[in-house]
Structure formats: structure tokens, C-alpha cells
Amino acid sequence: MKDLHILEFSDKLAMVPIRVGFGTGLVKAGELDTNVVALCADLTGSVKMDGFATAFPERFFEVGIGEQNLVTIAAGLALTGKVPFTASYAAFSPGRNWEQIKTTACLNHVPVKVIGAHAGLYTGPDGATHQMLEDIALMRAMPGMVVMAPCDAVEAEKMTLAMAKDDRPNYMRVAREATPVITTDKTPFEIGKSYVFAEGSDVTIISTGTMTAPAMEAAEKLFKDGIDAEVVHVPTIKPLDTETILKSVRKTGCAVTVEEAQIIGGLGSAIAELLGENYPAPMKRIGMQDRYGESGEPAELLAHFGLDAKHIRLAAHHVHEQKNERK
């Protein structure tokens, strides 16, 4: 079995919703800094702000179903020295209030923290209207915005604590359903850094968010196929850790990107831009191919749209063959 260095992937991994890690991290951030406040748009339990609301009722604000107000009030609080975390479904924030995020938070350079819950296909049966797949592209295009996607609940907790100390506007997307916990308390995390979760020499798999678990599963299967895959986990999509990514692709000579979001403007686009300007190499982008989601169970949807370990493995074989054909 391939040595995955961080944690061996298996079917026995714990399954925990990433949003739970955010909720735990938010309470810890509140304990460490009395300036941390939280604002929600009538979804306190769903986005896991209920723990903070119970622990610090005087620092929790329920704004109701008004996502534009959610971030506008947060920006005002940030201007007074507070560190506001806002949370709603990603379909509504940033989906509904992108303009207010831009004009009140980013233009003023204040540290508003936008949590987009229930992002991606893991929203499952709720269907296309609630499966936010465009958020990475939307927020990546926003000047001054930090864009992040944790791979599991453990990393989400660390990311939340780091966000509380960061003086920039931040966006973090989190999934609804339980996903594999593939990191530990000892796994490093720092805003702006990417991490090699599995070393390899034949192909680089670059993943973010929930897609890092299937990327690691694919790496194990590829090793049995005779292809040594390197998995680079990218928790911070913007600013991108160009050094780590370029070092890996220069070593392997080809890359596959994997994201649970639209490939147009997302992680795949960011990597294509990076490689196009610095190190052109065979590359395949896995993600939503300019399509809306559908209603179904998360595993069914991931397989249907080609975002599972099977399709990552096939894409890796494809770019590896392309690389060899160029020799």
C-alpha cells in the first residue's frame, strides 16, 4: 500500500461533517478573543453557530433571512474592532450578497469572515438551487478576499482559528454531510500554504476541500497500477501556494486538479493559469463541467458528475500517457 504520510486512507476513517469543525473552532476562537462575534441568517443550528450562541449570547446576532444585512452589519462591527464571522448557506452567502461583501467588506479592507455552508454536491437531496458550485469562482475574483476549503472537520477547526487572527476578509466553504476525517491534530495548517499529503514522482493530483479524500484513495489505486501519484492538498485557493505546486508539477511533469465546484474560475483555472505562465504541462481538470447539480445522495452525485476516486484515477492515467507521448 502506498505510504500516504499523513494518514493511511481506508474505509474505517471517521465520518464527520466539516461544518462541525467550524462550529468547534468558532467557540474556541471566541474563548481566545473577546472581539470575535458571530452573525447568522436564521440558520444557527444548520451552520453550527449554535455552540457559540450558547457560550456567548451577548456576542451572537441573529439577523434573520437577510443576507445583505448579514455582511453589511458585520462590516460595521469590523470597523469598530470586532472580528465578525457570518454564516449562511453558500447559495445565499456569497450567492445572494456578493455585492455587499465587495462594497462593505473588501473595499474597506475589514476582516469580515464569510462562511458558506452546505456548499457543493454534499448538499445532496436539496438539489441544484442549494448546491452552491460557483462560490470559489465568485470569491476568487473578489480583490482582497482569501478563499479556503478545508478537507475535513479537523482542518476546518484549525482554519477557523486562523481566520480569527487574520486581518483580511476571508471566505470558507463547508459541506453539510459527513466526510472522511483524513488529517489529525498534528497535521499542519497555515493560511496560504498547500501540503503534500502523498509523495510521488509520476503525476500530481491537486485537490481542495472534500475532494482530497477521494484524491488520496485514487493515489492508492494508482500505486497498484504502477503510477506513483503525488497528492497536493490546497486548503487555501487564494492566495495560492505557487511554490509548493510548481515544485510538485516540475517533478512529476503532469497534473490533475480536483474540486467539488465549477471548473470555470475555480481551483482548476487557478492551476491552469499558474502552469500556463510558468511551466506548461499536460493537465486535466476534474469538477463540475459547466452544469448545475441534481437531487440525490452525495455519493451518487459525485459518481454521476465524475468527481469520485474512479474518475480521478482515469484522469491521472490520461495525463500520464500524454506526458509519456511528449518524450
Protein Blocks (a to p, Z undefined) as FASTA:
>chain_A
ZZehlaccdfkbccddfklmmmmmmmmmmmmpmkbccddehilmmnopmmmmmmmmmlcc
cebjafklmmmmmmmmmmnopacdddddfklomklmmmmmmmmmmmnopacdcddehiaj
knmmnommlmcfklmmmmmmpghiacdddfbfklmmmmmmmmmmpcbdcdddddfbdcdd
fbdfklccdehiacdfbgcfkbccddehjllmmmmmmmmmmmmnopacdddddfblbdcd
fklmmmmmmmnopacddddbdfehplmlmmmmmmmmmogcdddddddehiacddddfklm
mmmnopafklmmmmmmmmmmmmmmmZZ
